[in-house]
Amino acid sequence: MLERKAEQPYTWEEVFSFDRMKRSMLTRVLDNVEDICEGNKPVSPEQINEVINDEWQKVKDTVRSSPAAKEAFRKYLERTVSDQIEKLIEKDKPELESLGVVERGL
């Protein structure tokens, strides 16, 4: 595992668009790689990839935990569940109508 200084978590403003995400991540990756190089040791491609992957995970965690992501997931879930319910209603509509279910409620 690489030794790196403690970092601030990403803010929503840094990750709400792909261009901002890339800029923020690039800055942090470069800073971390430079910190590793301070000891004048060569940095391997594996170390660089580890830094990139760690930052990518932090970005994804920030996006997943954001209010906007939760709202977007809720909307996706509403559409998906609504579509499934609609299919079930259409499949069993004749039976349900024969049992007194009407098209629109009062």
URSULSUL-V931265 format. One line per field, one symbol per residue. phi: phi as a letter, one per 40 degrees, with the letter a starting at -180 (. if undefined). burial: # if it has 24 or more other C-alpha atoms within 12 Angstrom, else .. Layout:
# URSULSUL-V931265
phi=???
burial=???
This chain:
# URSULSUL-V931265
phi=.ccbccbcccccccbcbcccdccccdcccccccccccdcgccbcdcccccccccccccccccccccdccccccccccdcccdcccdcccccbddccccchcbcbcc
burial=.........###.###....#..##..##..##..#..........##..##..#..###.##...........................................
